[in-house]
Amino acid sequence: MSDQLTLLAVLTAIPGQEDELGRRLGALVAPSRAEEGCLNYDLHRSNDDSAVWMLYENWRSRADLDEHLRKPYLVSFLADQREVLAREIDISQYSMTSEVDAKFASVA
């Protein structure tokens, strides 16, 4: 099993704060992707409910994710989350069990 860690975070905006939540989440993308242990950090918006956003993240290791969670821009987002979130963030973590296919590994 790989040390790689996948995180899915689903966030639901307070009515009227959908675009503001998206703006705040969008501001996390570039600095998160620049972190050494970040393999990918992708923001998605639900096709069925414009209030629902999802972050799909892959980290090289648990230590890299832990370091990410201490970054000032993420700490700040979490400190102010009640301004835009209708409920707690739904976070799920996964560990990869399959090997990376070589033909896909070069497509980055």
Buried (B, 14 or more C-beta within 10 A) or exposed (E): EEEBBBBBBBBBBBEEBBEEBBEBBEEBEEBBEEBEBBBEBEBEBEEEEEBBBBBEBBBBEBEBBEBBEEBEEBEEBEEEBEEBBBEEEEEEEEEEEEEEEEEEEEEE
